[in-house]
Amino acid sequence: MNEPNFHPPVTVALTGASGAQYGLRLVEALVAAGHEVWVMVSKAAHLVIETETDASLPARPERLAQALSERSGAAAGQIRCFGREDWMAPVASGSGAPSAMVICPCSTGTLSAVATGASNNLIERAADVALKERRQLILVPRETPLSAIHLEHMLNLTRLGAVILPAAPGFYHRPATVDDLVDFIVARILNQLGIEHRLMPRWGE
């Protein structure tokens, strides 16, 4: 039996900011685009997911991968999940990590940790790897108002090559549902990754 031929993996990390819908929808969109998806979910993100959505995702990586696969319609092996301290995961090393990582949503605590190179858990280490290897790193913060600390960390990360993509949906496409607002941000993330999608037309189309 032939192994599925997925597009290159994209790492998606969900942390404890509000906006769990963005991260879950991003996983679904990447699966639909045929990419392998490597997922990490922080402890706080599990609480946010239970609060903001109807999903209740298990913490164990194997069961989490199964639940996300069922939710997104992923093929066998298309979604891989890693625990918070799985230091042997490929994302923990420059020789194993994929070329792109998205932290969506990104809490201000995670933003701070990444900006200062803390690497206290696998999500922070994977982001640190992306920066040191000059790979694509997209952070999707959802916080308001922003303090000078938040803004300084965003500026530092931008100077290091990361993309700060706030979860601030526009309204010119006349959204009718919350899903439309979520898709607006997910479409912007996919555009940054260079991944084709049909979530919404580009400006002028």
C-alpha distance (Angstrom), angle and dihedral (degrees) to the residues before:
residue distance angle dihedral
M1 . . .
N2 3.82 . .
E3 3.79 119.8 .
P4 3.83 114.8 -117.4
N5 3.80 112.2 -97.3
F6 3.81 104.6 -133.7
H7 3.79 126.8 -179.0
P8 3.84 114.9 -106.3
P9 3.80 114.7 -61.6
V10 3.79 123.1 -96.9
T11 3.80 119.7 -158.6
V12 3.81 115.8 -134.2
A13 3.80 120.9 -171.6
L14 3.79 122.9 -172.0
T15 3.79 116.0 -158.8
G16 3.78 135.4 179.7
A17 3.80 102.7 -77.0
S18 3.77 120.7 111.4
G19 3.79 112.0 -94.0
A20 3.80 103.8 72.6
Q21 3.81 87.4 154.9
Y22 3.80 90.2 69.2
G23 3.78 93.6 56.8
L24 3.79 95.3 43.8
R25 3.80 91.5 48.2
L26 3.81 90.5 48.3
V27 3.80 90.3 55.9
E28 3.80 89.7 50.9
A29 3.81 92.1 49.0
L30 3.81 93.3 49.0
V31 3.79 90.4 49.4
A32 3.81 90.2 50.0
A33 3.81 89.0 51.1
G34 3.79 89.6 56.0
H35 3.80 98.7 -110.1
E36 3.77 126.3 141.1
V37 3.80 106.9 -118.1
W38 3.79 125.3 -150.8
V39 3.79 110.5 -161.0
M40 3.80 135.0 -163.6
V41 3.80 123.3 179.6
S42 3.79 121.9 -168.5
K43 3.79 122.4 -137.8
A44 3.81 90.9 -110.4
A45 3.81 90.3 49.2
H46 3.80 90.5 58.4
L47 3.82 88.7 57.1
V48 3.81 91.9 47.4
I49 3.81 91.5 49.1
E50 3.81 90.7 53.1
T51 3.81 90.7 47.5
E52 3.80 99.3 45.1
T53 3.80 103.3 33.1
D54 3.78 141.6 34.2
A55 3.80 90.2 -112.8
S56 3.78 123.6 104.6
L57 3.78 106.4 -170.4
P58 3.81 122.6 -164.6
A59 3.78 119.0 -119.0
R60 3.82 99.3 -136.6
P61 3.81 109.2 94.9
E62 3.81 95.7 -131.4
R63 3.81 93.5 50.0
L64 3.79 91.4 41.4
A65 3.80 90.6 54.6
Q66 3.78 90.1 50.3
A67 3.81 92.9 49.0
L68 3.80 93.2 47.6
S69 3.80 90.7 46.3
E70 3.78 91.3 53.5
R71 3.80 91.0 46.2
S72 3.82 94.7 49.5
G73 3.81 100.7 32.8
A74 3.80 91.4 -117.9
A75 3.78 121.8 173.0
A76 3.78 119.8 -114.2
G77 3.78 109.5 -71.3
Q78 3.81 94.6 8.8
I79 3.81 93.3 112.4
R80 3.80 121.6 49.7
C81 3.80 122.5 -177.1
F82 3.79 129.6 -160.6
G83 3.80 131.6 -160.8
R84 3.78 124.2 -117.8
E85 3.81 93.5 -102.8
D86 3.79 100.9 30.7
W87 3.79 94.0 130.5
M88 3.81 91.5 171.9
A89 3.82 91.5 62.4
P90 3.81 113.6 116.4
V91 3.81 91.7 -118.5
A92 3.82 88.9 66.5
S93 3.79 92.7 68.4
G94 3.78 135.2 57.2
S95 3.78 89.3 -135.1
G96 3.80 93.4 56.9
A97 3.80 108.8 29.6
P98 3.82 119.8 103.9
S99 3.79 122.3 -115.6
A100 3.82 97.6 -102.1
M101 3.81 136.4 44.2
V102 3.79 130.2 -178.4
I103 3.80 124.2 -168.1
C104 3.79 102.9 -158.7
P105 2.93 117.8 -163.1
C106 3.80 97.9 14.4
S107 3.79 116.8 -161.6
T108 3.80 118.4 -144.5
G109 3.80 87.6 -117.0
T110 3.80 90.5 58.2
L111 3.80 89.9 43.6
S112 3.80 89.4 55.3
A113 3.79 93.2 46.4
V114 3.79 93.3 50.1
A115 3.81 92.4 45.9
T116 3.81 90.9 53.5
G117 3.80 97.9 39.1
A118 3.82 93.8 -117.9
S119 3.83 96.6 155.0
N120 3.81 92.6 -173.8
N121 3.82 93.0 149.6
L122 3.78 138.2 17.0
I123 3.82 95.0 -90.4
E124 3.80 91.6 54.6
R125 3.81 91.9 43.9
A126 3.81 92.4 49.5
A127 3.81 90.0 52.2
D128 3.79 90.0 47.5
V129 3.81 88.9 52.8
A130 3.81 90.8 50.6
L131 3.80 90.6 53.1
K132 3.79 97.1 45.1
E133 3.80 91.9 46.9
R134 3.83 91.7 47.2
R135 3.79 91.4 -120.2
Q136 3.77 128.1 149.3
L137 3.80 113.4 -76.6
I138 3.80 121.5 176.8
L139 3.80 121.5 -174.2
V140 3.81 120.1 -165.4
P141 3.82 107.7 -163.7
R142 3.81 120.6 -171.0
E143 3.78 108.4 -167.8
T144 3.79 136.1 119.5
P145 2.94 136.2 -135.3
L146 3.80 99.9 21.7
S147 3.78 120.0 -140.5
A148 3.80 125.1 -143.9
I149 3.82 87.3 -103.0
H150 3.81 91.6 57.7
L151 3.80 92.5 45.6
E152 3.80 93.4 48.0
H153 3.81 91.0 51.2
M154 3.81 90.3 48.9
L155 3.80 91.0 50.0
N156 3.81 92.1 48.5
L157 3.81 91.8 49.3
T158 3.80 91.5 48.0
R159 3.80 89.4 52.6
L160 3.81 88.5 51.0
G161 3.80 90.3 55.7
A162 3.80 102.6 -96.6
V163 3.80 121.7 132.2
I164 3.80 117.2 -127.1
L165 3.80 107.5 -152.8
P166 3.82 109.0 175.8
A167 3.79 118.0 -150.6
A168 3.81 91.1 -114.3
P169 3.82 108.1 133.5
G170 3.79 120.9 -157.2
F171 3.78 126.0 -131.5
Y172 3.81 103.9 -148.2
H173 3.81 89.9 99.7
R174 3.82 89.1 61.6
P175 3.83 98.6 -120.4
A176 3.79 113.8 -147.4
T177 3.80 99.1 -175.6
V178 3.79 141.2 27.8
D179 3.81 86.9 -107.9
D180 3.81 88.6 61.3
L181 3.81 89.9 55.9
V182 3.79 91.9 47.9
D183 3.80 91.8 48.7
F184 3.82 90.2 51.8
I185 3.82 90.8 63.8
V186 3.80 95.6 38.3
A187 3.82 89.0 51.8
R188 3.81 89.5 54.1
I189 3.80 90.5 51.4
L190 3.80 91.7 50.1
N191 3.81 89.5 48.9
Q192 3.80 89.7 54.9
L193 3.80 89.7 49.9
G194 3.80 91.5 49.3
I195 3.81 91.9 -120.9
E196 3.79 119.5 146.6
H197 3.80 116.7 -124.6
R198 3.78 144.1 160.2
L199 3.77 99.4 -142.3
M200 3.79 91.7 115.3
P201 3.80 137.0 -20.5
R202 3.78 120.9 -92.5
W203 3.81 118.2 -111.4
G204 3.81 110.4 -71.1
E205 3.82 95.4 17.4
